[in-house]
Every structure is written in structure tokens, then in C-alpha cells.
Amino acid sequence: MLFSPSPDRKWQPRLSERRILLVAGDVLAVAGAVLIALRIWAFAAAEPFDWAFIWPRSHWFVILLGAWLLLAAANDFYDLRIALSRSATVQRLLLITIQLVVLYLVVFFLASRLALPRLFILYYAVASFVLIGLFRLAIPLFSNWIGARRRVLVVGTDWAAMTIIGAIGRHAHNVYDVRGIIAEPDDVLKELCDVPVLGTGRDIRSQIQREHISELIVTATHRMSDVTFQGVMDAYEMGVSIVPMPLLYERITGQVPVEHVVNNWAVVLPMDGHSVFNPYPTIKRVLDIVLSLVGIGFAGFLFPILVLLIRLDSPGSIFYSQERMGLNGRVFRIYKFRSMRPDAEQASGAVFSRRGDPRVTRVGRFMRKTRLDEIPQLFNILRGDMSLVGPRPERPEHIKRLTEKIPFYRTRLVIRPGLTGWAQVQYNYGSTDEDALVKLQYDLYYIRHQSLWLDLTIMLRTVGKVLKMSGV
């Protein structure tokens, strides 16, 4: 028997649909800002503002829209927690506008004198700030389509249920409203994490109608009873979305919950697998070579300065070499500028570095904060040991220990390690095995979703972290 969605249930847009609405509004605002900037340009140049004036300059629509979307993604401007906060929205919008102006000024001074217009970008910056700001600040007025929380039921009472309820509370409380929990017939719980148990699988249909539910979060398919399974199928036929807990957790946190996927490799390995027709690996390798050569060229003038400072600060070699484990478990030697005393591991052996580590030298502390000690790894990238973006390479000793302790830890080795990665831009510096678990969750998210767009986002965020001197 097929059921129809209840007519009194309001539209509760999904996470992806809300972001599409935000992007669409920003795109219209950017296009309007370009038009305003062109209008001011024409007025200042005493030229008629007509199609003959706009068409030769129409490329600015594409350039500025692309720059906006790139910087907005890099600054989490489409994170709904930010979109629903006026103060956070204004701060991020101001930051993105400043970044765009600075980027334009750098290109302006490097380009020939007449290649770019002088004040056009300032006209655009002011217009885009105002238009996008007005659109974003007006979002609460459209709460029915962007701010209304999506009502959900959690099916299950296990640790995975507790984890997803906690994740929603921390990361998506403005998006999801957990109305209750569906338990198995033999469960005797009345509530879990302050969320009431509303019944069993037999009650799913009635609870959907009573609570106007749009989505079921299923946490334990491997031990679901026939009654609960039938209730979930009834919900699907009623038009309710069914989402496994690991996928929703991944969507709202940017992590893969390795503790809760049991032996389900499908939610750990890359989504598309390997294909000879996929151009991404080839394009990424070409970009690795080109950008590492550019980086070596720009960093060339720093080499003699850093060599001198390291030599004057403490005795020992200039460079530091260490074994790391890379693609498919192949061991290679990573190179850095030495930032610790030469006898740093003589007594302790292989241990994680930590914040305020006494083994770090004075010059080493500055290099680690600015990531300058990582520059020699550009040669590792040229050799193919590493990539610009990927999970950070770990020492074989740590890999062996953590593989025995953390599920799926060796999955990090299915792609080349990186100079920077999703875990590095999403998480603070880690120095414990518990930190290694969190970073693995971020690394697995990158492995599953790797793309040129995600790589570019990570590189832009890495630049931001370097400028903030947030290294350890």
C-alpha cells in the first residue's frame, strides 16, 4: 500500500537544498554588484552605459563570480550555522571582501599598467558587500524556506544514536530538530540524550503524521527487527527521506565516523572507486609538479636566510630527514628544515610532538608556526612521494600502533600523503592517539570526496592558517 505525504506538512528543505538557495541568492547579488560597478565605471569615464559598453567587459561577471564562489567556499560562507548568525555572516562577508580586494591588488601590481581597471574592483567590493549583506541579513524573514529546522526521528538506541544526536547538537542544531527516537520492541529506554523514545517500528507511521517528520536517521541496520524494517519502509512510501547515520554524520561534520561503521567498507573507501577514465589523478599530479616548482621558485630567496638562522641558533644539521609511510604503505624519507635539538628523540624515541614542546629550538618555533620548516617537502612532491593535498604522512611506528588501535587506520594509505590536508585545516594540532582518531575521520572524508574543488579549498584555508601563524 502506498501512502501520500500529509498535506499539512510544511516543506523542510534538506541541507543541500538550503545551500543551493544560498548560492543562488549570492550569484544574483554578485551579478547585480558587477552591473552596479560597470555603471559607475561608465559614469566616471563619461561613456554611455549600454550594451556596447557592457559586452566587452562581460568577462568580469565570470571572473568575479568564480572568485566569489571560491573564496566563499574556502571561508565556510555556506555553513548554515554561519548563514543563520547575523554577526558571523557580517564578519565572514567582510573577510571575503578584503581577501578579494587584496588578491586583485596583487594581480594589479604584477600585471602591465593598463591590463586591469583601477577603481572598478572597489566599486564592485562595496556593491557586493551591500547586496550580499542585505540578502543574507534578510534570511530570517524567509525562515519557512531557509531557517525552518528539518524534523527527524532517530531509529535506534545504540552508541551510534547517541553519537548522531550529539553531532546534531554541536554542528546542526539550526538545521535538524530531533523529535524523538524509535526503539526496538525489547528496548526499555524512555529517553536517550534527553530525547524521548516515542515508540517502536509499529509507531513510525503515526509519529510521522503527528510530528510532521521529514527524515528518518537509521543507526543500526545490522540488528533491525522485521517490525522496525517495515516501519521504515512505510516511512519511505510516505515520502520521508531515509538516511544512514554514517552518511548524515559525514555530511554535517566533514568526518567519517569510523567507530560506528563496523565492517562497512562502502562508507570508508572512495565514493567512485578507481577508473581509467577519471582525469582527476592525472590533473592533480600535473598541478603538484607545477605548483611545487612555483613554490620552490618563490621560496628560493628564503633558503639562505633560514639556513643561516638555523646554523646560528643551535648546533646540528640544517635539514631533518625522517622515515614516513606513503601510498600503499611504501616507506620514504621526508625532508624538513630542522626545528628541534639534534638529540630530540634520544631518550623518548618516536613520540608525537606537542604544543610548547621543549625540544623545539627558538628558530624552530617560528618556522613551525609559519610552516616554513615544511618547505623542503616540495622536493618530496616533485619526486612523487607526496602530493600537495592529502593525509599527512605518518611514521611507520605510529602507523603500526594506531592500526591495531583504530579501525580503518591504514585506509589513509590508499592515496598519496599531502603537504596539507582536510584534517589540518579542520582540526587543531593533535598530539595523542585520540587526536589521531579525529584526524583519521577527517582524512577519510577527504579520501571519499577528493576533487579539485576540495583541493583548492584546502590550499586556500592552509594559506589562512599560515598567515595566522597557527602552527605548533
N, C-alpha and C positions, 0 to 999 in steps of 0.2 A: 504494500500500500504506500502510495506517495503522499507526502504532506506538503502544504504550501506555507511559506513564511507568514507569520502573523501580521495582518495589515497594520496593527498599531505599533509595530517595532520600527523605531527610527533608524535611519541609515547611520551605521557606525563604521566609518572608513578605516581600512586597515592601515598599518604603519606605512607601507609602500605608497598607498593612495594619498595619505596625508602629505608625504614628501613630494609626490608629483604635484599636488596642489600648490605647495610652497614654491617649487621650482617654476611652475607656470606663472605664478604671480611675479616672481623675481625676473623672469625673462621679459615679461611685458614692461616691468619697471625699467629694466636696463635699456630696452629698445626706446622707451619714451625718453630716458635720460640722454641717449645718443642724439635723438631728434632735437631735444632742447639745446644740447651743446652745439649741434650744427647750426641751429637757428641763431644762437648768439655769435657764432663764428661768422655767419653771413652778415649779420648786423654790424659787427666790428669791422669787417672788410668792405662794408658798403656795397655788397652784392645782393642781387635778388635771391630770396630763399625759394627756389623752385626745383623741379626735377633735374634740371641741368646742373644745379649746384650739388644736389644730394647724391646723384648716381655715381660721379667719380669718387665720392668719399664713402660709398656704401660699405666698403670693406671694414669700416670701423664698427659696424653692427656685429660682424662675425668676430673680429678681434676682441672687442671689449666684452661680448657675451661669453666667449670662450675663457677669457681671463677671469671674469666674474665667477663662472661655474667652478673653475679650477680652484681659485682662492677660497670660495665659499665651502667647497668640499674639504679642503685642507684645514679650514678653521671650524669644522663641525657646525656650520651655519644651518644645516638641515637636520640637526639633532632636535627632536621635538621638545626636549627639556629646555633647550635654549630658545626655541621658537615661541614657547608659551611663557617666557620670562621677559618682561619689557627691559629690565636693566641689563640682562645678559645679551639680549638682542642688540641694544644700542652699542654696548661695548664691542661685540664682535663685528658689527657693521662698521664702526669707526676703525677698528683694526684692519679689516679687509680693505677699506678705502685708502688708508695710509699705505698699506702694502702695495696696492695697485699704483698709487702715485709714485712711490719710491722706485718700483720696477720700471715705470715709464721714464722716470728721470735718468735711471742708469742707462737704459737703451738710448734715450735722447742725447746724452753726452758722449756715448760711444759711436752714434751714427753721424753721418755727414750733416752739415749745418742746416740744410733745407729739406732733409729727409722726413722730418716729423713736425707737425704744427706745435707752436709754443704753448699757448694757453688753453687749447682745446681740452686737454685732459683735466684741467682744473674746472672748466665748465661742467664736464661730464661728472667729475667726482662729487661736486656739490649737488648736481641734479639727481644723480643716482642715490646718494645718501638720503636725500629728502624723499624721493619716490619710494625706494625700498623701505625706508623707515616708516613712512605712512602706511604702506601695505602691511608690514609686519606688526606695527602697533595696533592696527585695526583688527588683527586676527581674533582677539576676544569677542569682537562684535559678531563673528561668524562661528561661534562656539559649536553650533549644531553640526558644522561640517569639518571643523579642524580641531576644536577643543574638546568635543564630547568624548568621554572615555568609552572604550570598547568593552562591553560587558562579557565576561568569560566565566566558565566553570572549569575547575581543575578535576580531572578524572584520575584518582589515585591518592594514596595516603602514605607513600613511601618517602625516602630521602629525596628523591627527585622532585616530588611535590613540594617539599619544604624548600628546596633549592630554588625552584622557579618562582614560588611566592616571594621569597626573599629578593630574588633578582628583579622582579617586577617592582617591589617596593623601593629598591635602590635606583633602578635605571629607567623605569617606565610607568611610574605611578600616575603620571599625567595622561597616559595613553590607555592603560588597561585598568579595569575595575573588576577585581576578583570577587564575584558574588557568592561563591560557595564551592564546596568540594563534593564530588561523587565518590562514595566509598564502595568497597566490595561488601557483599552481604555479611561476611563474617567479621568485618571491622566493627569495633565498638566505640570508636572515637566520636566525640561530639563536636570537636573543632581541632584545627591544626594551624599553628602560627596565627592565632586569633581569627581565623577564617572558619565559619561554621560548616559542618558536614550536613548537607541538605537531603541526603538520601542515597539510594543505590542506583544501579543501572535502570531499574524499573521506573525511577522518578525523573530520568533525564528529560523526557518529552514534556512533562508538566512543568518542570523547573525552567525550561527554555521559554515556555509561554508565559510563566509567571514573572520571571526576571528579565525578559526581553534579551536573551542571550544571543550573541553573535558568533561566539567561538568556544570550542572545547579544547583544552590543553590536556593531552593524554600523556601520562608519565610512566606507565608500566604496562606496555602491550604484551610482554612475555608472560605475565600472570593474570591477564584479564579474563574474568569469567564469561561464560556464554551470555548471561543476563546483561552484564555491562557492555559486552560487544554489541549486542542487539540494540541497546540504548544509544550507543554511539552511531550505529548505522541509521537509526531513526532520526537522530540529530542531523546527519548528513543529508538525508532525504528532505528534511525541513529547510535546507539551505544554510545550515550552520557550518562554519569552517571548522575543520579538524586539523590540529597542528600537533606534531610530536614535541614533547618537552625539549629535546636537544636542539631542534631547529629554531624554536622560539627563543631559547636561551642564547643561541648563537646570534640571532637577529637583533636582540636588544642589548647585548653586551659586547659583541665583537669577539667572543671567545667560544671555543668548543668545550662543553662540559665533560671532560674525559672520564671523570669518576662515575658518570651516570649513563654511559653508552654501552656498558657491559662489553660484549664482543661484537658490537655492531660497527663493523669497519666502514659501512656505507656513509656514516656521518663523520668520518675521520679523514678518509682519503680524498684527494681532489675530486671536485664535483663532475668534471668532464673526462677524467682519466687522461690517457696519452693518445695522441693522434698525429699521424704524419702530416695531416692537413691543417694542423693548428700552427699559425705563424708566430704565436706569442714567444715560444722559447728562442727562436732564431732572432726575432726583433729584440728581445731582451738581451741576448748575448751581444748583438751589434751595439746596442746602447751602452752596455757595460764597458766594452772596449773604447768606444768614442768618448764617453763621459769620464772614464778613468784617465785617458790620455789628456783630456782637457784639465782634469783635476791636478794631475802631475805637473802640467804646464803652469797653472796658476800657483801651485804650492811650491814651485821651484825656488822662488826667492826666499821662502821661509826656511828651507833646509839648512843653509849655513848659519842662520840665526839660532835655530833650535839646537843644532849640533854644538855651537859654542856655549849656549846656556846650559845644556846637559853636562858638558865637559867641565864647566866651571862650578856647577852645583854639587856634584858628587863624583867620586871615582867610579870607574867601570866602563863598559862598552856603551856606545851611542844607541845601538839598536838592541831590541829584545826579541828573541825568537822562541817560539813555543809550539809544541805539537797540538793540533786540533783535529777534530773529526769532521769530514765534509760529506759531499754527495756519495750516497751508497756506502757510507762507513769508511771511505778512503781517508787515511791519515795524511795530513800535510803540515807544513810549518808555516805559521802565521808570523808576520813581522810587525813590530811596533817601535816607536821611539821609547826608550827605557824610561819608565816613570817611577820605578821602585829602587830600593837599595839592591845592590848585586846579590846579597845574601838573603833576600826576602823570604825564600821558602826553605832555607837550610834547616830550620828547626820544625816548621809546621807542615812541610810537604805541600801537596796540591790542595789548596783551600780557596773558597770564594773570596774575592776582595769585598770590602765593606766600607760604608761611609765613615770618613775620618780614619782610614787605615793608617796606622803609624809607620808602615813600611814605605809609604809614598813619599818621594822627595818634594822639596819646595817647588821646583820647576815642574816636576811630575804632576803635582796637584793642579797647577794651572793648565797643563796640557790635557789632563783628564777632564777638567771642567769644560774645556772648549773642544774636546775630541781631537786635538791636534796630534795626540800620540797615535791615532789610528791612520794617519796619512800613508805610512808605508804599505798598508794593506791594499792600496790602489795597485801595487805590483802583483799582489795575490789575485786581484780581479783580472788583470791582464793575462796572467798565467792560466786562468780558468779554475783556480782553487775556490774562488768565491764569486759572488755577484754583488752588485750594489745594494740590492734589497733581498732579504731572506732571513731565516732564523739565524741568530748569532752563532758562530761556530763554538762548540764547547770542547773541553779537554777530554781525551779518552777515559781518564779516570772517573770524571764526573758522569760521563755518558754511561759507563758500566754500572755505577752505583744507582743512578737515577732510573735506569731502565728496569732494574729489579724492584724499584720502589713505586714508580709512577706508570700507570697504564699508557700504552701507545707512545712512550717517550722516544723510541727510535724512529717514529714516523717523521720526526724533524729531518731525518737524513735522506728523505726521498727527493729533496731539491737541494741546490747549492746553498750553502750558508751565505749570509749577507753582511755587508759593512754596517747596515742599519736594517731595521725590521719593524713589523707591526707591534711586536711586544715592546720594543724600545721606545716607540712614540706613544704607546697607550699606558705603559706601566712604569712606575719608578724603578730605580736601580734595585736589583734583587741580590741578596747575599745568603739565602737559606734554601733548603730543599722545598719549603712551602712556596717561596717566591718562584722557584723553578717550575712548580706545578702551574701557577698562574700564568707565567710566561709561555709555557707549553700550550695552554689553552688559546692564547693569542696567536702563537706560531701556527697552530693547526687551522685557525680561522684563515690566516694568510694562505696556507697551503691549499685550502679548499676554494678560495676565492681569488687567487692571484690573477692579476691583469695589469695592463699598462697603466690604467687609470689609478688602481690601488697603489702601484709602484710610485707613480708621480706624487700621489697624495702623501705617501710615507716620506719621500725625499723632501717635500716642502715642509712637512712637520719636523723633520730632522733639522733642517736649517733653522727653524724657530727655536728648537731646543739648544742648538749650538749658540745662537745669539743670546739666549737666556743664561748660558753657562751653567746648564743643569746637570752636567756630568759629575761623576764621583771618582 
